[in-house]
Amino acid sequence: MKRARFSEEQIIGILKEAESGVKAAELCRRHGISDATFYVWRSKYGGLEVSEMRRLRQLEEENRRLKSIVADQALDLRVLKDILAKNGYGPR
């Protein structure tokens, strides 16, 4: 997995600079990021505080974990149905 070049705190700081009136082009040049990166950050993290961003990250991780659990259970159910059908206990 690609390591992030900027921490969440740094991203929030850069976005706060933009909110205070610094032009996006100037921020991008100063921090060595592309315009596209800046606008992606702004759409994803605009208006968030550092604590809110950390909570968002926790929720995203929990959601990923739960989706994995559901996928595993769905696979288990499919295997059980196949086994039952193979042994003659399936729907008739």
C-alpha positions as CSV (number, residue, x, y, z in Angstrom):
1,M,0.0,0.0,0.0
2,K,1.3,3.4,-0.9
3,R,2.4,5.5,2.1
4,A,0.8,8.9,2.4
5,R,3.2,11.8,1.9
6,F,1.1,14.1,4.1
7,S,-0.4,13.3,7.5
8,E,-4.0,14.1,8.3
9,E,-2.9,17.0,10.4
10,Q,-0.9,18.4,7.5
11,I,-3.7,18.1,5.1
12,I,-6.1,19.9,7.5
13,G,-3.4,22.6,7.9
14,I,-3.1,23.1,4.2
15,L,-6.9,23.3,3.8
16,K,-7.1,25.8,6.7
17,E,-4.6,28.0,4.9
18,A,-6.8,27.9,1.8
19,E,-9.8,28.9,3.9
20,S,-7.9,31.8,5.3
21,G,-7.5,33.3,1.9
22,V,-4.3,31.9,0.4
23,K,-4.7,31.0,-3.3
24,A,-4.9,27.3,-4.2
25,A,-2.2,27.7,-6.8
26,E,0.2,29.2,-4.2
27,L,-0.5,26.4,-1.7
28,C,0.0,23.7,-4.3
29,R,3.4,25.2,-5.4
30,R,4.5,25.7,-1.8
31,H,3.6,22.2,-0.6
32,G,4.6,20.4,-3.9
33,I,1.1,19.0,-4.6
34,S,-1.0,19.1,-7.8
35,D,-4.1,21.2,-8.2
36,A,-6.0,17.9,-8.5
37,T,-4.7,16.6,-5.2
38,F,-5.7,19.8,-3.5
39,Y,-9.2,19.7,-4.8
40,V,-9.6,16.0,-3.9
41,W,-8.5,16.8,-0.4
42,R,-10.9,19.7,-0.2
43,S,-13.8,17.7,-1.4
44,K,-13.0,14.8,1.0
45,Y,-11.8,16.7,4.1
46,G,-13.0,20.3,3.6
47,G,-14.4,21.7,6.9
48,L,-13.2,18.8,9.0
49,E,-11.2,19.2,12.2
50,V,-8.4,16.9,13.0
51,S,-10.5,14.9,15.6
52,E,-13.3,14.5,13.0
53,M,-10.8,13.3,10.4
54,R,-9.5,10.7,12.9
55,R,-13.0,9.5,13.6
56,L,-13.7,9.3,9.8
57,R,-10.6,7.1,9.4
58,Q,-11.7,4.9,12.3
59,L,-15.2,4.5,10.7
60,E,-13.8,3.7,7.3
61,E,-11.6,1.0,8.8
62,E,-14.5,-0.5,10.8
63,N,-16.6,-0.4,7.6
64,R,-13.9,-2.3,5.7
65,R,-13.7,-4.9,8.5
66,L,-17.4,-5.4,8.6
67,K,-17.7,-5.7,4.8
68,S,-15.0,-8.4,5.0
69,I,-17.0,-10.3,7.7
70,V,-20.2,-10.2,5.6
71,A,-18.4,-11.4,2.5
72,D,-16.9,-14.3,4.5
73,Q,-20.3,-15.3,5.9
74,A,-21.9,-15.1,2.4
75,L,-19.2,-17.4,1.1
76,D,-19.8,-19.8,4.0
77,L,-23.5,-19.9,3.3
78,R,-22.9,-20.5,-0.4
79,V,-20.6,-23.5,0.4
80,L,-23.1,-24.9,2.8
81,K,-25.9,-24.7,0.3
82,D,-23.8,-26.4,-2.3
83,I,-22.9,-29.2,0.1
84,L,-26.5,-29.7,1.0
85,A,-27.6,-29.7,-2.6
86,K,-24.9,-32.2,-3.5
87,N,-26.1,-34.5,-0.7
88,G,-29.7,-34.3,-1.8
89,Y,-31.0,-31.9,0.9
90,G,-31.4,-28.9,-1.3
91,P,-34.6,-27.4,-2.7
92,R,-36.8,-29.7,-4.7
